[in-house]
Each structure stands twice: as C-alpha cells, then as structure tokens.
Amino acid sequence: MRRAILRLGLALVTAASSTLAAQAQPRPELLIVGSYHMANRNHDVYNMRADDVSSPDRQRQVAQVIEVLKKFRPTKIAIEADIDDGARVDREYAEYRAGTYTLSRDETNQLGYRLARELGHPRVYPVNAWAGNDFPLSAVGDYAKARGQDARFRAIVGEWGAATQELDDYLKAHSVLETLEHANSDAFVAENMGPYFEVARLGEPGDYAGPDLLGNYYLRNIRIYRNIVGLIASRGERILVVYGYGHLGWLREIAHQDQTVRLRTLNEFAR
C-alpha cells in the first residue's frame, strides 16, 4: 500500500512539474486592436461618422498610435480584409513600400500598412472570413414582431446604436489613440457584447432566431480567429490584429480561452 501511495504521489508530482514546465514555455502573443472604421465603411447596423483621418492633425495622431503599437514589436500584422483578397492586399502593400500607392483612409491602411512598412515587414495578412448570413437581424426582428416583442427588440438594437454614438462623440473630443483606448477598454467591450445575449433570448424551440444570430456571428469570429492563429509559425510570434471594434470582444474571449497563446491588450502599451 505504501508503495502504491508513493507511486501515486510521484506521478502527481511529475504531472504537476510537466504542467508548470509547459506554462513556463514562451507562447505566441496576440494583440487584438479594435478600431473604429476610419473610412466610414457603412457596413454595420449602426455606423460612425468619423472625420477625415488624412487631415494633418489626425495624421499626427495616427503617428502616435503607430509608436504605441511598435512597443508590441509585432512579427506579423493581420487586418480586416477578406482572406481571398490577398492578391489585392499584396499588390497595394508592395506599391506602398515602393512609394507608388497612397494610403486610403481605412484602418487597414492607416494602421496596418503604415506600421508594417515602418517595421520592414514583407507582407500584411488579410484574415477576414464570413459565415453565410452571419448577422440575420431581420429574422430576429420578424420573430419579435410576430410575438408582440417589437419594442423589446428595438430597445436591444438601440443599445448598439448608443454605443456607436458614444464612440462617435468621443472621437470628436479626443485623439485617435484616446479613442482606440476607449474602444478597447473592458467597459466598452462589455457594452458592445451585452446586447448579443439579450438578442439570444428572442427565440424558442422551432424558431431560434436570436440564438441563431449569436451562433452565426460567433461562427464568423471563430473562423477569423483560425485565420489569425494560422499565421503562427513559432513560439516567438507576436501577431498584431487590427479589426473593427465590434469583433473585439469575441476575438478576445476566444483568445482568452486558448491556452496556447498569450493575449495582450492595447492599454498595456498605451500607458
């Protein structure tokens, strides 16, 4: 019996030591920066009306953001461009490095291309993916209206509108870096994620309208996440991801659950 107990104890110590050794190994790092759409893409339910990021004042502020992101020392930069659009991204970035391409107002250019060139990166990586109708909001609205819950539905959707207006107003009175810090704060991320769980309650057996919206959007984000971690080639990778802030909470949550990577935040480097 004593030998059995001793063997068990040794096995537990060995397992614990192996776990600690694994945890001590360096892990690839991800810094996911949620950005407002600087070029006003108008692809979302609610959209900001950002001022011209190419103005002299905003360009000085973008330079400040670039200096903050350099502190992360990214080895690769991923952007919100369709993964099938890699040829265009490669062409634009190559032309930009050669001095024959003028940056667009989009954050993929202002932050992604600009930082990559300053760091001497050979490429910028598109990682965006889709999941069919990943945001079937009209189906949820139809469900709510048919069951006398239209006011509740509109109130929930209005929370996203309020968050968008909050960030829009914030940008008007703050720098680009300050606005990104606000968009990446835990409080603002929670403010954006909360309505999804309220929408998910709008459904029932036979018509899971709300849960289907949440599930489809999560599917899209897990696909995006797969493309991000697909860039990891070694333990020393530091992947910077520039994405619309509406994706930030989901990508951050997925990365937080992934014990093979170390998640970093913008506010760590902006201090």
C-alpha positions in Angstrom: 0.0 0.0 0.0 2.8 2.4 0.9 4.5 1.7 -2.4 1.2 2.3 -4.3 0.7 5.6 -2.5 4.3 6.6 -3.2 4.0 5.8 -6.9 0.8 7.9 -7.0 2.5 10.8 -5.2 5.4 10.6 -7.6 3.0 10.5 -10.6 1.2 13.6 -9.3 4.4 15.5 -8.7 5.6 14.6 -12.2 2.3 15.7 -13.8 2.4 19.0 -11.9 6.0 19.6 -12.9 5.2 18.9 -16.5 2.3 21.4 -16.3 4.4 24.1 -14.8 7.1 23.5 -17.4 4.6 23.8 -20.2 3.3 27.0 -18.7 6.8 28.4 -18.4 7.4 28.0 -22.1 7.0 31.1 -24.2 3.7 31.3 -26.0 2.9 33.2 -29.2 1.4 36.6 -28.4 -1.8 38.2 -29.8 -2.6 41.9 -29.6 -6.1 42.4 -31.0 -6.8 46.1 -31.5 -10.4 47.0 -32.0 -10.7 50.1 -34.3 -13.5 52.3 -35.5 -13.8 52.2 -39.2 -11.8 55.3 -40.2 -13.1 55.3 -43.8 -16.7 55.0 -42.7 -17.4 51.6 -44.4 -21.1 51.8 -43.6 -21.3 48.0 -43.5 -22.8 47.8 -40.0 -26.3 48.2 -38.5 -25.0 51.5 -36.9 -22.1 53.4 -38.3 -19.9 56.1 -37.0 -19.3 59.3 -39.0 -15.6 59.7 -38.4 -13.9 62.8 -39.6 -11.1 62.8 -42.1 -8.2 60.8 -40.8 -5.9 62.1 -43.5 -6.1 65.6 -42.1 -2.8 66.9 -40.7 -4.0 66.8 -37.1 -5.3 63.2 -37.4 -2.2 62.1 -39.2 -0.1 63.3 -36.3 -2.4 61.3 -34.0 -2.1 58.2 -36.2 1.7 58.5 -35.9 1.2 58.5 -32.1 -0.8 55.2 -32.4 1.9 53.7 -34.6 4.6 54.5 -32.0 2.5 52.8 -29.3 1.9 49.7 -31.5 5.6 49.4 -32.1 6.1 48.7 -28.5 4.5 45.3 -29.0 7.2 44.5 -31.6 4.8 42.6 -33.9 6.3 39.9 -36.2 3.2 39.9 -38.4 0.2 42.2 -38.9 -3.3 40.9 -39.6 -6.1 43.1 -41.0 -9.8 43.0 -41.6 -9.7 42.2 -45.3 -11.1 39.1 -46.9 -8.6 36.3 -46.9 -9.5 35.6 -50.5 -8.4 39.2 -51.3 -4.8 38.5 -50.6 -3.6 39.4 -54.1 -5.0 42.9 -53.8 -3.5 43.4 -50.3 -0.1 42.1 -51.5 -0.2 44.5 -54.5 -1.3 47.5 -52.6 1.3 47.0 -49.9 4.1 46.3 -52.4 3.2 49.5 -54.2 3.1 51.4 -50.9 6.5 50.2 -50.0 7.7 51.3 -53.4 6.1 54.7 -52.9 3.5 54.4 -55.7 0.4 53.8 -53.5 -1.4 56.4 -51.5 -2.9 55.1 -48.3 -6.7 55.1 -48.1 -8.5 56.3 -45.0 -9.3 52.8 -43.9 -7.6 51.5 -40.7 -6.2 48.5 -42.7 -4.1 51.1 -44.5 -3.6 53.8 -41.8 -2.6 51.3 -39.1 -1.8 48.0 -40.9 0.1 49.1 -44.0 1.8 52.0 -42.3 3.1 50.1 -39.3 4.2 47.2 -41.4 6.3 49.4 -43.7 7.9 51.2 -40.8 8.8 47.8 -39.3 10.1 46.5 -42.6 7.6 43.7 -42.9 7.4 42.0 -46.3 3.7 41.3 -46.1 0.4 42.3 -44.4 -2.1 39.4 -43.8 -5.8 39.5 -44.6 -7.7 37.2 -42.2 -11.4 38.1 -42.6 -13.9 35.3 -43.0 -17.7 35.0 -43.4 -20.3 32.6 -42.2 -23.1 32.9 -44.8 -25.7 35.3 -43.3 -23.7 35.9 -40.2 -25.9 38.6 -38.9 -29.6 37.8 -39.6 -31.0 40.7 -37.7 -34.1 41.0 -39.8 -35.1 37.4 -38.9 -34.9 38.3 -35.2 -37.0 41.4 -35.9 -39.6 39.3 -37.6 -39.7 36.9 -34.7 -40.1 39.7 -32.2 -42.8 41.5 -34.1 -44.8 38.3 -34.6 -44.8 37.8 -30.8 -45.5 41.3 -29.7 -41.9 41.9 -28.6 -41.0 44.5 -31.2 -40.4 47.2 -28.6 -38.1 44.9 -26.7 -36.2 44.1 -29.9 -35.8 47.8 -30.9 -34.6 48.6 -27.4 -31.9 45.9 -27.6 -30.7 47.0 -31.0 -30.8 50.6 -29.8 -28.0 49.7 -27.3 -25.7 49.1 -30.2 -26.7 52.4 -31.6 -26.0 54.1 -28.3 -22.5 52.6 -28.1 -21.8 53.7 -31.7 -22.9 57.2 -30.9 -20.8 57.2 -27.7 -17.7 56.4 -29.6 -18.6 58.9 -32.3 -18.9 61.6 -29.8 -15.7 60.5 -28.0 -13.7 60.8 -31.2 -14.9 64.3 -31.8 -13.3 65.4 -28.5 -10.3 63.1 -28.3 -7.3 61.9 -30.2 -7.2 58.7 -32.3 -5.2 56.9 -29.7 -7.5 58.0 -26.9 -10.5 56.8 -28.9 -8.9 53.5 -29.6 -8.1 53.1 -25.9 -11.7 53.8 -25.1 -12.9 51.3 -27.7 -10.6 48.7 -26.3 -11.5 49.2 -22.7 -13.1 46.4 -20.8 -16.2 48.5 -20.1 -16.8 49.4 -23.7 -16.2 45.9 -24.9 -18.8 44.7 -22.4 -21.2 47.4 -23.6 -21.0 46.0 -27.1 -21.2 42.4 -26.2 -24.2 42.7 -23.8 -26.9 43.1 -26.4 -25.9 39.9 -28.2 -27.0 37.9 -25.1 -30.2 39.8 -24.9 -30.9 39.1 -28.6 -30.2 35.4 -27.9 -33.3 35.3 -25.6 -35.5 36.2 -28.6 -36.3 32.7 -29.7 -37.9 29.4 -28.8 -37.9 25.8 -29.9 -38.9 25.8 -33.6 -37.6 29.3 -34.2 -34.3 30.0 -32.6 -34.0 33.4 -34.3 -31.9 35.2 -31.6 -29.7 32.2 -30.7 -29.0 31.6 -34.5 -27.8 35.2 -34.9 -25.4 34.9 -32.0 -24.3 31.4 -33.2 -23.7 32.6 -36.7 -21.7 35.7 -35.6 -19.7 33.5 -33.3 -19.0 31.1 -36.2 -17.7 34.0 -38.2 -15.4 35.1 -35.4 -14.0 31.7 -34.7 -13.2 31.4 -38.4 -11.4 34.7 -38.3 -9.6 33.5 -35.2 -8.5 30.4 -37.0 -7.0 32.5 -39.8 -5.2 34.6 -37.2 -3.6 31.7 -35.4 -2.8 30.1 -38.7 -0.1 32.8 -39.1 1.8 31.5 -36.1 4.9 29.7 -37.2 6.9 29.7 -33.9 6.6 30.3 -30.2 8.1 33.7 -30.7 5.4 35.1 -32.9 3.7 38.3 -31.9 0.7 38.8 -34.1 -0.9 42.3 -34.2 -4.6 42.2 -35.3 -6.4 45.3 -36.5 -10.1 44.8 -36.6 -13.4 46.5 -36.3 -14.2 47.0 -32.6 -17.5 45.1 -32.9 -15.4 41.9 -33.3 -13.1 42.7 -30.4 -15.0 41.1 -27.5 -15.5 37.8 -29.3 -11.9 37.5 -30.6 -10.6 38.5 -27.2 -12.8 35.9 -25.5 -11.7 33.1 -27.9 -8.1 34.0 -27.4 -8.5 34.1 -23.7 -9.7 30.5 -23.7 -6.9 29.4 -26.0 -4.1 28.4 -23.6 -1.6 28.1 -26.5 -1.4 31.8 -26.9 -0.8 34.9 -24.7 -3.4 37.6 -25.1 -2.2 41.2 -24.8 -4.2 44.4 -24.8 -3.7 47.9 -26.3 -3.9 49.6 -22.9 -0.8 47.7 -21.8 1.2 49.6 -24.4 -0.6 52.9 -24.4 0.2 53.7 -20.8 
